[in-house]
Amino acid sequence: MPDKETAQQRRERYLQHAREADELAGHSRDPQIAASFRSIARSWERLARELREK
């Protein structure tokens, strides 16, 4: 059975997803796609923040 992910590990994973989405936004040539990636990144950051607040 795999190890259970801790809240801190999950938070770090969410923040990594946010960084990756921001990076993809920076590489996007289409402003709408870049905005979508940034929106996704902010969503990951909100999820991470919610874990910290619990």
C-alpha positions as CSV (number, residue, x, y, z in Angstrom):
1,M,0.0,0.0,0.0
2,P,1.5,3.4,-0.9
3,D,2.2,6.0,1.8
4,K,-0.6,8.4,2.5
5,E,0.1,11.9,1.4
6,T,0.3,14.4,4.2
7,A,-1.5,17.8,4.0
8,Q,1.9,19.5,3.7
9,Q,2.9,17.2,0.8
10,R,-0.4,17.8,-0.9
11,R,0.1,21.6,-0.5
12,E,3.6,21.4,-2.0
13,R,2.2,19.3,-4.9
14,Y,-0.5,22.0,-5.5
15,L,2.1,24.7,-5.5
16,Q,4.2,22.8,-8.0
17,H,1.2,22.6,-10.3
18,A,0.7,26.3,-9.9
19,R,4.3,27.0,-10.8
20,E,4.0,24.7,-13.9
21,A,0.8,26.5,-15.0
22,D,2.5,29.9,-14.6
23,E,5.5,28.6,-16.6
24,L,3.2,27.5,-19.4
25,A,1.5,30.9,-19.4
26,G,4.8,32.5,-19.8
27,H,5.5,30.4,-22.9
28,S,2.2,30.8,-24.5
29,R,2.0,33.1,-27.5
30,D,-1.8,33.4,-27.3
31,P,-3.0,35.9,-24.7
32,Q,-6.2,33.9,-24.0
33,I,-4.4,30.7,-23.4
34,A,-1.8,32.5,-21.2
35,A,-4.7,34.0,-19.2
36,S,-6.3,30.5,-18.9
37,F,-3.0,29.0,-17.6
38,R,-2.7,31.9,-15.1
39,S,-6.3,31.3,-13.9
40,I,-5.5,27.6,-13.4
41,A,-2.4,28.6,-11.4
42,R,-4.4,30.8,-9.1
43,S,-6.8,28.0,-8.6
44,W,-4.0,25.7,-7.5
45,E,-2.7,28.4,-5.2
46,R,-6.2,28.8,-3.6
47,L,-6.3,25.1,-3.0
48,A,-2.9,25.2,-1.3
49,R,-3.9,28.1,0.8
50,E,-7.1,26.3,1.9
51,L,-5.0,23.4,3.1
52,R,-2.8,25.7,5.1
53,E,-5.8,27.3,6.8
54,K,-7.2,24.0,8.0
